[in-house]
Amino acid sequence: MLLAGLICFTATLTPIQAQELSKDEKKEWKRKAKEYKRNPAELKDLVEERDRYRRETQELASQINELEVEKTNRRSRIAQLERELTRMQNSLAETQSALNQVQNSEPVNNQPTGGMDNDMSGIVFRVQIGAYSKLGMPSDLNGKGDNMEMEEENGLQKIIIGKFRDIERAEMMRGYMQQIGIPDAWVVAYQDGLRVPVESVVPGYGQ
């Protein structure tokens, strides 16, 4: 039986490989076969070692396949994040351009202007046009004198525009932002520079 095992072991060589054996090689393998016949434990160790190498090879191949899949998924995720970043940058650029146009012109067709200076005392209404957490916003968005500011809170970067003393004009700005392509714009409120719920300063708001 052990000799048959040796034959099966050597049979893993292809017929082409067997035909390519030289006379000396054939003699050497015959000699080894005799040695394995006299020492079956050595043959057993050899076969078990071969089987172990085969298992390790299969495990490594499986790990390589998993790494390839992970690499593909990461590339896809990076491409998705790059597309999202480009979209957000384009959206912010359009918003900045529209805001500059509004601020540099008189109200036309009921389009609202910024509404006030940098005074944040008392109750002030503003318009938030985005809150982002996945990607970092460029710090130069927080410009001076352009009524666009960036706030950071709870891991979110919030883009805020406009300053108004009355809710009606803030709502006009919100509506205008939605018209130019910022559907998620909404009104937020501040009291002495601190953000507060709009309902706390405008009873019945949103009902």
Legacy VTK file of the C-alpha trace (Angstrom):
# vtk DataFile Version 3.0
C-alpha trace
ASCII
DATASET POLYDATA
POINTS 207 float
0.000 0.000 0.000
2.828 2.378 0.826
4.437 1.622 -2.494
1.118 2.344 -4.193
1.031 5.649 -2.324
4.469 6.455 -3.665
3.309 5.652 -7.171
0.319 7.979 -6.713
2.650 10.645 -5.375
4.993 10.425 -8.348
1.989 10.225 -10.680
1.329 13.893 -10.057
4.001 14.491 -12.680
2.453 14.966 -16.115
3.115 12.392 -18.813
5.333 14.921 -20.557
7.413 15.319 -17.422
7.682 11.527 -17.043
8.910 11.193 -20.640
11.558 13.828 -20.017
13.203 11.881 -17.179
16.713 10.818 -18.031
18.046 7.335 -17.348
19.957 8.640 -14.339
16.822 10.281 -12.970
14.849 7.085 -13.406
17.524 5.169 -11.520
17.504 7.768 -8.765
13.733 7.578 -8.354
13.800 3.777 -8.340
16.423 3.947 -5.610
14.261 6.358 -3.624
11.240 4.088 -4.104
13.201 1.235 -2.554
14.243 3.456 0.338
10.633 4.520 0.932
9.596 0.854 0.841
12.100 0.097 3.582
11.147 3.267 5.497
7.363 3.845 5.112
7.357 6.510 7.869
9.543 8.747 5.673
7.141 8.304 2.771
4.252 9.148 5.080
6.017 12.366 6.195
6.720 13.287 2.606
3.105 12.858 1.520
1.820 14.760 4.544
4.272 17.587 3.835
3.078 17.748 0.240
-0.544 17.902 1.379
0.314 20.669 3.858
1.970 22.724 1.141
-1.070 22.258 -1.065
-3.383 23.508 1.687
-1.140 26.491 2.374
-1.072 27.297 -1.345
-4.867 27.187 -1.508
-5.149 29.414 1.578
-2.709 31.940 0.098
-4.617 31.945 -3.180
-7.844 32.577 -1.283
-6.225 35.446 0.646
-4.942 36.953 -2.604
-8.450 36.826 -4.066
-9.859 38.545 -0.970
-7.199 41.264 -1.173
-7.984 41.806 -4.857
-11.673 42.194 -4.058
-10.874 44.602 -1.215
-8.587 46.623 -3.501
-11.324 46.842 -6.123
-13.872 47.946 -3.500
-11.498 50.608 -2.165
-10.850 51.955 -5.646
-14.589 52.140 -6.229
-15.072 53.948 -2.902
-12.283 56.417 -3.692
-13.830 57.147 -7.085
-17.219 57.670 -5.417
-15.720 60.075 -2.856
-13.902 61.969 -5.604
-17.171 62.367 -7.523
-18.928 63.531 -4.363
-16.153 66.022 -3.626
-16.349 67.401 -7.164
-20.129 67.733 -6.899
-19.875 69.518 -3.553
-17.159 71.852 -4.815
-19.241 72.718 -7.879
-22.320 73.291 -5.733
-20.410 75.552 -3.339
-18.829 77.470 -6.208
-22.260 78.059 -7.767
-23.636 79.171 -4.408
-20.723 81.556 -3.823
-21.153 83.016 -7.300
-24.890 83.471 -6.816
-24.381 85.019 -3.396
-21.793 87.463 -4.741
-24.164 88.396 -7.546
-26.989 89.029 -5.085
-24.822 91.083 -2.752
-23.386 93.231 -5.541
-26.742 94.168 -7.019
-30.036 95.690 -5.961
-32.939 93.320 -5.259
-34.473 92.204 -8.531
-37.673 90.175 -8.842
-37.867 89.924 -5.045
-34.390 88.379 -4.760
-33.134 89.137 -1.208
-29.777 90.687 -0.324
-27.599 89.921 2.696
-29.709 92.159 4.862
-27.309 93.461 7.551
-23.717 93.897 8.778
-21.738 91.568 11.044
-23.715 92.445 14.182
-24.964 89.180 15.742
-26.513 90.702 18.860
-30.172 89.974 19.546
-32.060 87.660 17.221
-30.551 86.984 13.804
-31.818 84.680 11.069
-29.498 83.023 8.559
-29.751 80.382 5.829
-27.872 77.103 6.048
-27.152 75.620 2.637
-25.334 72.444 3.623
-23.921 70.277 6.418
-21.164 67.855 5.492
-19.350 65.148 7.416
-17.771 62.780 4.894
-15.341 65.199 3.300
-13.438 68.190 4.667
-14.518 71.565 3.356
-11.737 73.990 2.317
-10.981 76.458 5.109
-10.903 79.434 2.711
-14.705 79.247 2.399
-14.864 81.142 5.683
-14.217 84.456 3.936
-14.571 87.908 5.398
-17.169 90.335 4.176
-18.956 87.911 1.860
-21.674 86.795 4.325
-20.714 83.150 3.794
-19.319 81.390 6.851
-18.476 77.838 7.908
-19.399 76.489 11.341
-18.134 73.218 12.814
-20.314 71.355 15.289
-20.534 67.680 16.289
-18.273 66.626 13.436
-20.312 68.517 10.833
-19.170 71.431 8.701
-22.104 73.773 8.151
-22.180 76.418 5.420
-24.198 79.498 6.473
-25.079 82.592 4.429
-26.948 85.869 4.992
-27.900 87.774 8.153
-31.440 89.031 8.696
-33.398 90.627 11.495
-36.765 89.354 10.258
-37.771 85.825 9.376
-39.557 86.883 6.179
-36.386 88.093 4.486
-34.540 84.955 5.607
-37.308 82.865 4.052
-36.918 84.863 0.838
-33.213 84.009 0.780
-33.983 80.346 1.477
-36.459 80.313 -1.418
-33.967 81.973 -3.717
-31.250 79.444 -2.818
-33.673 76.629 -3.611
-34.482 78.234 -6.950
-30.820 78.342 -7.989
-30.266 74.682 -7.137
-29.780 74.302 -3.356
-32.896 72.291 -2.422
-31.768 71.600 1.154
-31.387 75.265 2.164
-33.234 76.140 5.372
-33.539 78.988 7.873
-31.625 78.877 11.178
-31.770 81.279 14.113
-29.220 82.837 16.471
-29.684 84.722 19.713
-26.739 86.879 20.755
-24.471 84.825 18.521
-25.643 81.421 19.779
-27.636 79.092 17.556
-31.135 78.354 18.840
-34.197 76.564 17.422
-36.207 78.875 15.156
-39.397 77.910 17.019
-37.930 79.336 20.243
-37.788 82.853 18.774
-40.649 82.578 16.267
-43.637 80.893 17.979
-45.578 78.632 15.636
-42.811 78.536 13.008
-43.135 75.567 10.695
-46.688 74.684 11.756
LINES 1 208
207 0 1 2 3 4 5 6 7 8 9 10 11 12 13 14 15 16 17 18 19 20 21 22 23 24 25 26 27 28 29 30 31 32 33 34 35 36 37 38 39 40 41 42 43 44 45 46 47 48 49 50 51 52 53 54 55 56 57 58 59 60 61 62 63 64 65 66 67 68 69 70 71 72 73 74 75 76 77 78 79 80 81 82 83 84 85 86 87 88 89 90 91 92 93 94 95 96 97 98 99 100 101 102 103 104 105 106 107 108 109 110 111 112 113 114 115 116 117 118 119 120 121 122 123 124 125 126 127 128 129 130 131 132 133 134 135 136 137 138 139 140 141 142 143 144 145 146 147 148 149 150 151 152 153 154 155 156 157 158 159 160 161 162 163 164 165 166 167 168 169 170 171 172 173 174 175 176 177 178 179 180 181 182 183 184 185 186 187 188 189 190 191 192 193 194 195 196 197 198 199 200 201 202 203 204 205 206
